[in-house]
Amino acid sequence: MNTVPPDALLLMGRHCPYCPTVLKHLQTLQAQGTIGALETVVIEEHPEKAAELGVRSVPWLRIGPFELTGLHSEQELRDWAAQAGSTEGMASYLAELLATGEIDRCTRLAGADPAMLRALLSLFTRPDVELNIRIGISAVMESLAGTPALRSSAEDLRNLLSHQHARVRGDACHYLALSGLPVAANWIRPLLDDSDGNVREIAADSLNELAVDG
């Protein structure tokens, strides 16, 4: 759990009916020490900030790594602030985004923040992860194929090749192939003898993708 209060940024509009409520909640949390610095931006005065962040509607706020839109209760904001910086919290946040189809947003966050990418990896290892979220994770990882962000997670993926669940081993195989790292072939090759047939097949396909003769 995060021990340092996260900072917050709020983009608001002069005619937004919900913005004053969200601002009041954030000010309360700041006074209580739940969040640190609080920056507010009125988009009519600084439209360039909204353009920079790709904000199309207000209220829009960022608490630590979490980007939230619309009206939220004080308790909801408190909960997000408490989870900022924790892998579990970031994984839950990414799960919510993927469940609503915000794959591009997840890709941007995971590609820019190693902590977010680690959270994404922890999410796909959950035994109860839903199929639509698994599909979303695969879409994010495929979008990150060959990027420095994905390559930097190679060791984490390597560790998942020995996971107790075959599904996780197979996914880790595929994601390592997407990294394009030649050394990944050495890590994947033992899975050609995996106890699970699907994993063996994915391992062979992954080696082919890496242009290595298994």
N, C-alpha and C positions, 0 to 999 in steps of 0.2 A: 504494500500500500504506500501511496505517495506521502512523504512526510513534509515536503515543501509545498506551501500553498501555490497552486497554479495561477498564472496571470490570466486576465480575461480581456477580450476585445469585443465591443458591441457596436454594430452598425445599425443606426436607427434613422427614421425619417420624421419630418415635422408633422406629417398628417397620418402617421401610423397609429392606430388605436391601441395596439398591444405593446409598443415600444416602451412607454413610461412604466408599465407594470414590470417588464423584464428588467429595466434599468433599476427600479426600486429593489427587486429581488437581489440583483448583483451588488448593489450598494449595501444591503443588509449582510450579505455573505462576506463582503470585504470588511465591514465593521467587526464581524465576528472572527475574522482571520481565516475564513474558509478559502478565500481567494486572495491573491496578492495584489499586484497592480491592476487597475481597471481603467482601460482606455475606451472612450466613446467617440464615435465619428458620426456626424450628421451628413448623410449622403448628398443632400442638396448643396451642402457647402463643400464637400470633398467627393465629387462623383468619381474622381480618379482612383480613390481607394476601393470603391465598390467594383470598378472595372478591373483593378489589379487582382482582387480576390474572386472575381467571377460571381459576385453577389447580385441576384436578380430580384430578391424580395427581402423585406425587413419585417420584424427584427431578425438579424443574423448575428450570431455570437460564436466566439471561439473561447473555450475554456481549456487551457493546456493544449492537448492535441486534438480535442474534440470540436467539430464544427456543427452547430445546431441552428435550426431555423424555426421561426414561428414562436408561438406562446408556450412557455414552460413554467411550471410552478416553481416556487422557491425550493421545495424539497427535491424536485427533479434536478435542478441546477446544483444543489448541494451534493446529490449523489454522483453526478458527473464530475464535480470538482474532487470528490473523495477518490474517484477511480483514476484520475489523471496521473500518468506515470506508471501505473501498474499494468503488467502484461494482460492480466485477467480483464481489467477494465477496457483496455484497448481492443481486446478480442471481442468483447461484448458489443462494443461500438461498431466494429467492422461487421459483425454479424447482422446488426440492425441495418446497416447500409446495404449489405448484400441481399438481405431479405426483401428490400424495397427496390432492388435492381440498380442501385447506384454503383455500378462496377467501375465506371470511369473515375469516380471520386475515390474509390478504394485504391485504384491503381495509382492515382496521383499521390495519395498519402503513403502507401507502401513503398513507392519508388523514391520518395523524398526523405523518409524517416526510417532508419534501420529498426527502431523499436517497434514501429507499426508493422514492418515486414515480419519481425519475430512473432508479433502477436497474431498475425495471419497464419503463420506456420503452426502456432499453438492451437489455433481454432480448428484447423483441419485434422488435428489429432484427437479431438473430442469424440468419444464413442457415440454420442447422441447428436452429432452435427447433422442438420437436415440436408436432404439431397439438393435442394435449390441453392443452399449456401455452399455446398461442396462444388457445385457447378460454377458458382460465382467465383470461388477461390481459384479454380482452374482457369477461368477466363482472365483473372487478374495476373496469374503467373504466366500465362501465355503472352499477355501484353508486355510483360517485363522480360521476355526471352532475350538473352544475350546482353542484358543491361548490367552495369556495374552493381546495381542494387541486388539483383538476383545472384550474381557471382559472389557477392560478399556474404550471402547466406548459405554458401555451399557446405560449409562445415556443419551447420545446423541440420541441413538436409541429409548429410552423410550419417549423422547420428540417428536419424529416423529410419535408415535402411535396416536397422535391427529391431525396429518397433515390434511389439507383440502382435499387433493387428496387421493382417496381410494388406488390407486396404491402404493403410498408412505407408507401408513399405513400397507398395506399387506407386502411389502418388509421389512419394519422395524420389523414386527412380525417374519418373517422368519429368519432374521439376528439375532434377539435376541435369537431365539431358537438355532441357531448355536453357540452362545456364551456358551451355556451349564449352564448358571447361574440359579440355582433354583428360585431365587427371581424374575426372568423374568416372571415366570408364573403368578405372582400376577399382573404384568403390562399388560400382554397379555389377561388375562381372560375377562376383560370388553369388548373386541372386539368380543366376542362370540355374542354380541347383536348389532354389528355394523350395520349401515344402508345399507352397501354394502354386497351382498351375497358372493362375492369372498373373501372379508376380513374376514368374519365369518368363511369361510372354511379354510383359511390359519391359522386363530387363533386356530381353533380346531386341525389342523395338527401340529401346533407349540407346543401346549400343550402336544400332544401325543409324540412329539420328546423329550420334556423335561421330559417325563415319569410322567406327572401329569394328573390326572383325571379332565377334565374340568367340 
